[in-house]
Amino acid sequence: MSDSILNDKSLKFGVRIVRLSQHLKEERKEYVLSKQILRSGTSVGANVRESRNAESDLDFIHKLAIAQKECDETCYWLELLFLTDYLNENEYTSINSDAIELLKIIKSIIITVKKRIKK
């Protein structure tokens, strides 16, 4: 998995999250959950970006682990927004599938680097 693929996908995901947050505030008049998902959803890409400048493999893993946690938290907020009817099924499925894909990529990279360290 190329580093640039993760960077690109996490940036595009962040853009979707910003737009979702704007939609929730402007169209749905929802202000609390929109802030929560904005924080966690944009933190994924920020931590991925930080990992590019890691000082060691362990630092790299640590930064990606934070991105992983933020991505999983974002999945929680998406599910909550869906279950409380702020997102319809199509909206939820679309953005949640992007979040799940990111989560899988991040987990895979962490596992790969950990295996490389053990050798």
Secondary structure, 3 states (H helix, E strand, C coil): CCHHHHHHHHHHHHHHHHHHHHHHHHCCCCCHHHHHHHHHHHHHHHHHHHHCCCCCHHHHHHHHHHHHHHHHHHHHHHHHHHHCCCCCHHHHHHHHHHHHHHHHHHHHHHHHHHHHHHC
